[in-house]
Amino acid sequence: MEQAIAGLRRGDFELSDAFYYCKKGLEAIVEDEVTQRFTSEELVSWNLLTRTNVNFHYISLRLTVVWVIGVFVRYCLLLPLRVCLATIGILSMIVGTTLVGKLPNSEIKNRLSDVVHLTCSRILVRALSGTIYYHNKENKPQKGGICVANHTSPIDVIILTNDGCYAMVGQAHGGLMGVIQRSTVKACPHVWFERSEMKDRHLVTKRLREHIADRNKLPILIFPEGTCINNTSVMMFKKGSFEIGGTIYPVAIKYDPQFGDAFWNSSKYGIVSYLLRIMTSWAIVCNVWYLPPMTREEGEDAVHFANRVKSAIALQGGLTELSWDGGLKRDKVKKSFKEEEQKNYSKMIIGNGSSSLESTSTD
């Protein structure tokens, strides 16, 4: 923007300069780089999925016949089977973790908890017709470490647990998700918290510090973005996970949108309606890359460390790296952010104006 303004102006500030800001403002309102990350990504070509509703337009008889057959297969054949498998997986998870949770803390309890989590996660992956490709397994998160990954959907947890067990840290939910969370925490030391409560934040920090001090505990799984971002980008990583030290194991997750949209727009769909949408898709296909472990360098602050990890995940997953906070999905832009942008605009105007004056006086 600074270069564009310098090219447009030849002297001091003029009233016509405001038109450039108006133009950029209207572009941001129509299509900015933040809010479009909170809606499903646009596909290059139609995948016979988008969606079974009034958005379908007649193109040709052959394509219409294929589409109708696809709707029948997905809703009348695949959906009932998937619902049965999902019900078995969820009930097994709730019952299994509840029973294991009643056992005294011991090595046997930990092993049974791992078996329950792995078995139920694999049943749920089958319920989604999941096809997952794991790359660089030699970099899998180790005990006592912290695994951080980009976040697209609640099924990210199932995708990763399908290949290994984790102790999870995340926001507490209500409804079906809340029932699952309350049952699993009985068998495994997951940490569910409310973002609005400061005491919960302190609890999470304390829990993380205690965890990395014990090399015999499961790796903790964290999604530092704090919310689901569509399958195109990685947004700002919260620095809390990177302040406590220890080894960070980055993981990049990238879904193939040709077969099904895995993104969860939580402000639009509840967890049940979301699950029904992905279970009426063709399949859930994704790639998971385990990246080499990373540690905080000497003199490096938590923010730079978080950005370094985020850049590595974005590069490996072919995702766009953005510096914006994912919290903008629900909250308004902070006043301090607006003031900072206003200061930047002022510096552009004053800086360009002064440089122009200097060049004029020199001539």
C-alpha positions as CSV (number, residue, x, y, z in Angstrom):
1,M,0.0,0.0,0.0
2,E,2.9,2.4,0.9
3,Q,4.4,1.8,-2.6
4,A,1.1,2.3,-4.3
5,I,0.5,5.6,-2.5
6,A,4.1,6.8,-3.4
7,G,3.3,6.0,-7.1
8,L,0.0,7.9,-7.1
9,R,1.2,11.0,-5.4
10,R,3.7,13.6,-6.6
11,G,3.7,16.1,-3.8
12,D,2.0,16.9,-0.5
13,F,-1.2,15.3,0.7
14,E,-4.2,16.1,-1.5
15,L,-7.8,15.4,-0.9
16,S,-7.9,13.1,-3.9
17,D,-5.6,10.7,-1.9
18,A,-8.7,9.7,0.1
19,F,-10.1,7.9,-2.9
20,Y,-7.3,5.3,-2.7
21,Y,-8.3,4.5,1.0
22,C,-11.9,4.4,0.0
23,K,-11.1,1.9,-2.8
24,K,-9.1,-0.3,-0.4
25,G,-11.8,-0.1,2.2
26,L,-14.5,-1.2,-0.2
27,E,-12.3,-4.1,-1.4
28,A,-11.9,-5.2,2.2
29,I,-15.6,-5.1,2.9
30,V,-16.5,-7.0,-0.3
31,E,-13.9,-9.7,0.1
32,D,-11.2,-9.5,2.8
33,E,-8.6,-12.2,3.6
34,V,-10.0,-12.9,7.1
35,T,-13.7,-13.6,7.0
36,Q,-13.5,-15.7,3.9
37,R,-11.4,-18.1,5.9
38,F,-14.4,-18.8,8.1
39,T,-16.5,-20.2,5.3
40,S,-16.1,-23.3,3.1
41,E,-13.5,-23.0,0.5
42,E,-14.5,-22.5,-3.1
43,L,-13.7,-25.5,-5.4
44,V,-12.3,-25.1,-8.8
45,S,-14.7,-27.7,-10.2
46,W,-18.0,-29.2,-9.1
47,N,-17.7,-32.5,-7.1
48,L,-21.3,-33.7,-7.4
49,L,-21.6,-32.6,-3.8
50,T,-22.2,-28.8,-3.6
51,R,-24.7,-29.4,-1.9
52,T,-27.9,-31.4,-2.3
53,N,-30.1,-28.3,-2.3
54,V,-31.5,-25.4,-4.5
55,N,-28.0,-24.5,-5.5
56,F,-28.0,-27.3,-8.0
57,H,-28.6,-26.1,-11.6
58,Y,-29.5,-28.1,-14.6
59,I,-26.5,-28.5,-17.0
60,S,-27.2,-31.7,-19.0
61,L,-29.4,-34.8,-18.8
62,R,-26.4,-37.1,-18.3
63,L,-25.0,-35.0,-15.4
64,T,-28.4,-34.8,-13.8
65,V,-28.7,-38.6,-13.9
66,V,-25.3,-39.0,-12.3
67,W,-26.1,-36.4,-9.6
68,V,-29.4,-38.1,-8.7
69,I,-27.7,-41.5,-8.5
70,G,-25.0,-39.9,-6.3
71,V,-27.7,-38.5,-4.0
72,F,-29.4,-41.9,-3.7
73,V,-26.1,-43.7,-2.9
74,R,-24.9,-41.1,-0.4
75,Y,-28.2,-40.7,1.5
76,C,-29.9,-44.1,1.1
77,L,-26.9,-46.5,1.2
78,L,-23.9,-44.8,2.8
79,L,-25.6,-42.6,5.4
80,P,-27.4,-45.4,7.3
81,L,-24.2,-47.5,7.4
82,R,-22.1,-44.5,8.6
83,V,-24.7,-43.5,11.2
84,C,-24.6,-47.1,12.6
85,L,-20.8,-47.1,12.8
86,A,-20.7,-43.6,14.3
87,T,-23.2,-44.6,16.9
88,I,-21.2,-47.7,17.8
89,G,-18.0,-45.6,17.9
90,I,-19.4,-42.8,20.1
91,L,-21.2,-45.1,22.5
92,S,-18.1,-47.3,22.8
93,M,-16.0,-44.2,23.5
94,I,-18.4,-43.0,26.2
95,V,-18.9,-46.4,27.9
96,G,-15.3,-47.5,27.5
97,T,-13.7,-44.4,28.9
98,T,-16.3,-44.2,31.8
99,L,-15.5,-47.8,32.8
100,V,-11.7,-47.3,32.5
101,G,-12.0,-44.1,34.5
102,K,-13.3,-46.1,37.5
103,L,-10.0,-48.0,37.7
104,P,-7.2,-46.8,40.0
105,N,-4.4,-45.0,38.4
106,S,-1.9,-47.6,37.1
107,E,-0.1,-48.8,34.1
108,I,-3.0,-51.1,33.2
109,K,-5.4,-48.2,33.3
110,N,-3.2,-46.2,30.9
111,R,-2.9,-49.1,28.5
112,L,-6.7,-49.8,28.5
113,S,-7.3,-46.1,28.0
114,D,-5.0,-46.2,24.9
115,V,-6.8,-49.2,23.5
116,V,-10.3,-47.6,24.0
117,H,-9.2,-44.3,22.3
118,L,-7.4,-46.0,19.4
119,T,-10.2,-48.5,18.8
120,C,-13.1,-46.0,18.9
121,S,-11.2,-43.5,16.8
122,R,-10.6,-46.1,14.1
123,I,-14.3,-47.0,14.1
124,L,-15.2,-43.3,13.8
125,V,-12.8,-42.9,10.9
126,R,-14.5,-45.8,9.1
127,A,-17.8,-44.1,9.7
128,L,-16.5,-41.1,7.7
129,S,-15.1,-43.3,5.0
130,G,-11.8,-41.8,6.0
131,T,-8.7,-42.3,3.8
132,I,-5.7,-40.9,5.6
133,Y,-2.1,-40.7,4.4
134,Y,0.5,-40.3,7.2
135,H,3.9,-39.0,6.1
136,N,7.3,-38.9,7.9
137,K,6.2,-41.2,10.8
138,E,9.7,-41.0,12.2
139,N,8.8,-37.5,13.4
140,K,5.7,-38.7,15.3
141,P,5.2,-36.8,18.7
142,Q,6.9,-38.5,21.6
143,K,5.8,-38.8,25.2
144,G,6.4,-35.6,27.3
145,G,6.2,-33.4,24.2
146,I,3.6,-31.0,22.8
147,C,2.0,-31.7,19.4
148,V,0.6,-28.6,17.7
149,A,-1.4,-28.7,14.5
150,N,-3.5,-26.5,12.3
151,H,-7.3,-26.8,13.0
152,T,-10.0,-27.4,10.4
153,S,-12.5,-29.6,12.1
154,P,-13.3,-31.5,15.3
155,I,-12.4,-34.7,13.4
156,D,-8.8,-33.5,13.4
157,V,-8.6,-35.2,16.8
158,I,-9.9,-38.5,15.4
159,I,-7.6,-38.2,12.4
160,L,-4.5,-37.9,14.7
161,T,-5.7,-40.4,17.3
162,N,-6.2,-42.9,14.6
163,D,-2.4,-43.1,14.5
164,G,-1.5,-42.6,18.1
165,C,-2.9,-41.5,21.5
166,Y,-2.7,-37.9,22.9
167,A,-3.7,-36.0,26.0
168,M,-5.8,-33.2,24.6
169,V,-6.2,-29.5,25.6
170,G,-9.1,-27.6,24.2
171,Q,-12.2,-25.6,24.8
172,A,-15.1,-27.2,26.6
173,H,-18.3,-27.7,24.5
174,G,-21.9,-28.4,25.2
175,G,-24.2,-31.0,23.7
176,L,-22.9,-34.2,22.2
177,M,-19.3,-32.9,22.1
178,G,-19.5,-32.0,25.8
179,V,-20.8,-35.5,26.7
180,I,-17.8,-37.1,24.9
181,Q,-15.4,-34.6,26.6
182,R,-16.7,-35.3,30.1
183,S,-16.4,-39.1,29.6
184,T,-13.0,-39.2,28.0
185,V,-11.4,-37.0,30.7
186,K,-12.2,-39.8,33.2
187,A,-9.8,-42.2,31.5
188,C,-7.1,-39.8,30.2
189,P,-5.9,-36.5,31.7
190,H,-7.4,-34.3,29.0
191,V,-7.8,-30.6,29.9
192,W,-11.0,-28.9,28.8
193,F,-11.4,-25.2,29.7
194,E,-13.5,-22.1,29.2
195,R,-11.7,-19.3,27.4
196,S,-13.7,-16.6,29.2
197,E,-12.4,-17.8,32.6
198,M,-9.0,-16.6,33.6
199,K,-8.6,-19.3,36.2
200,D,-8.9,-21.9,33.5
201,R,-6.1,-20.3,31.5
202,H,-3.8,-20.5,34.5
203,L,-4.9,-24.2,35.0
204,V,-3.9,-24.9,31.4
205,T,-0.5,-23.3,31.8
206,K,0.1,-25.2,35.0
207,R,-1.0,-28.5,33.4
208,L,1.3,-28.0,30.4
209,R,4.3,-27.3,32.6
210,E,3.6,-30.4,34.7
211,H,3.2,-32.4,31.6
212,I,6.5,-31.6,29.9
213,A,8.3,-32.3,33.2
214,D,7.2,-36.0,33.0
215,R,8.6,-37.9,30.0
216,N,6.3,-40.9,30.6
217,K,3.1,-39.0,29.8
218,L,1.3,-38.9,26.5
219,P,2.1,-36.1,24.1
220,I,-0.3,-33.2,24.5
221,L,-2.3,-32.2,21.5
222,I,-3.0,-28.5,21.0
223,F,-4.6,-26.5,18.2
224,P,-3.0,-23.0,18.8
225,E,-5.4,-21.2,16.4
226,G,-8.1,-21.7,18.9
227,T,-10.9,-22.1,16.3
228,C,-11.6,-24.0,13.1
229,I,-10.2,-22.3,9.9
230,N,-11.2,-23.5,6.5
231,N,-8.9,-25.8,4.6
232,T,-6.9,-23.0,2.9
233,S,-5.0,-21.1,5.6
234,V,-3.3,-21.1,8.9
235,M,-4.0,-18.1,11.2
236,M,-2.3,-16.7,14.2
237,F,-1.0,-19.3,16.8
238,K,-1.6,-18.2,20.4
239,K,1.7,-17.9,22.2
240,G,0.6,-19.7,25.4
241,S,1.6,-23.1,24.2
242,F,5.1,-21.9,23.2
243,E,5.9,-20.0,26.4
244,I,6.5,-23.1,28.7
245,G,9.5,-24.6,26.8
246,G,9.8,-28.2,26.0
247,T,9.8,-29.9,22.5
248,I,7.2,-28.9,20.0
249,Y,6.1,-31.5,17.4
250,P,4.4,-29.7,14.5
251,V,1.8,-31.5,12.4
252,A,0.3,-30.3,9.2
253,I,-3.2,-31.5,8.2
254,K,-4.6,-30.9,4.7
255,Y,-8.0,-32.3,3.5
256,D,-8.9,-33.1,-0.1
257,P,-12.1,-31.0,-0.8
258,Q,-12.9,-33.1,-3.9
259,F,-14.6,-35.8,-1.8
260,G,-16.0,-33.9,1.1
261,D,-15.8,-30.6,3.0
262,A,-14.3,-31.2,6.5
263,F,-14.4,-27.6,7.6
264,W,-16.7,-26.9,10.6
265,N,-18.4,-23.5,10.6
266,S,-19.3,-23.7,14.3
267,S,-21.2,-20.4,14.2
268,K,-23.5,-21.8,11.6
269,Y,-23.8,-25.6,12.3
270,G,-24.1,-27.6,15.5
271,I,-21.9,-30.7,15.9
272,V,-24.7,-33.1,15.1
273,S,-25.8,-31.3,11.9
274,Y,-22.1,-30.9,11.0
275,L,-21.5,-34.7,11.4
276,L,-24.6,-35.4,9.2
277,R,-23.2,-33.1,6.5
278,I,-19.8,-34.9,6.3
279,M,-21.4,-38.3,6.6
280,T,-23.4,-37.5,3.4
281,S,-20.2,-36.6,1.6
282,W,-18.4,-39.1,-0.6
283,A,-15.4,-39.6,1.8
284,I,-13.0,-37.7,4.0
285,V,-9.6,-37.8,2.4
286,C,-6.6,-36.1,4.0
287,N,-2.8,-36.0,4.3
288,V,-1.0,-35.7,7.6
289,W,2.6,-34.7,7.8
290,Y,4.7,-35.1,10.9
291,L,7.3,-32.4,10.9
292,P,10.7,-32.5,12.6
293,P,10.6,-31.5,16.3
294,M,11.3,-27.9,17.1
295,T,12.6,-26.1,20.2
296,R,12.7,-22.5,21.3
297,E,16.0,-21.0,20.4
298,E,18.1,-18.9,22.8
299,G,16.9,-15.4,23.0
300,E,13.8,-16.2,20.9
301,D,10.5,-15.0,22.4
302,A,7.3,-17.1,22.4
303,V,5.6,-15.0,19.6
304,H,8.5,-15.6,17.2
305,F,8.7,-19.2,18.1
306,A,5.0,-19.7,17.4
307,N,5.3,-17.9,14.1
308,R,8.2,-20.1,13.1
309,V,6.2,-23.3,13.9
310,K,3.2,-21.9,12.0
311,S,5.3,-21.1,9.0
312,A,6.6,-24.6,8.9
313,I,3.1,-26.1,9.1
314,A,1.8,-23.7,6.4
315,L,4.7,-24.5,4.0
316,Q,4.3,-28.3,4.4
317,G,0.6,-28.3,4.0
318,G,0.4,-25.8,1.1
319,L,-1.6,-23.4,3.2
320,T,-1.7,-19.6,3.2
321,E,-0.1,-18.1,6.2
322,L,-2.0,-15.3,7.9
323,S,-1.1,-13.2,10.9
324,W,-4.7,-12.5,11.9
325,D,-6.3,-13.8,15.1
326,G,-8.8,-16.6,14.5
327,G,-10.8,-15.1,17.4
328,L,-12.2,-12.6,14.8
329,K,-14.5,-15.4,13.8
330,R,-16.7,-14.4,16.7
331,D,-15.3,-11.2,18.2
332,K,-15.0,-7.7,16.7
333,V,-11.7,-6.2,15.9
334,K,-10.0,-4.7,19.0
335,K,-9.8,-0.9,19.2
336,S,-6.1,-1.1,19.6
337,F,-5.8,-2.9,16.2
338,K,-7.8,-0.2,14.5
339,E,-5.7,2.6,16.1
340,E,-2.5,0.8,15.0
341,E,-3.7,0.7,11.3
342,Q,-4.7,4.4,11.6
343,K,-1.1,5.2,12.8
344,N,0.3,3.2,9.9
345,Y,-1.8,5.2,7.4
346,S,-0.7,8.5,9.0
347,K,3.0,7.5,8.8
348,M,2.5,6.7,5.1
349,I,1.0,10.1,4.4
350,I,3.4,12.1,6.5
351,G,6.4,10.1,5.4
352,N,5.6,10.4,1.7
353,G,4.7,14.1,2.1
354,S,8.0,14.9,3.8
355,S,10.1,13.0,1.3
356,S,8.4,14.8,-1.5
357,L,9.0,18.2,0.1
358,E,12.7,17.3,0.6
359,S,13.1,16.3,-3.1
360,T,11.4,19.5,-4.2
361,S,13.6,21.7,-2.1
362,T,16.7,19.9,-3.3
363,D,15.7,20.5,-6.9
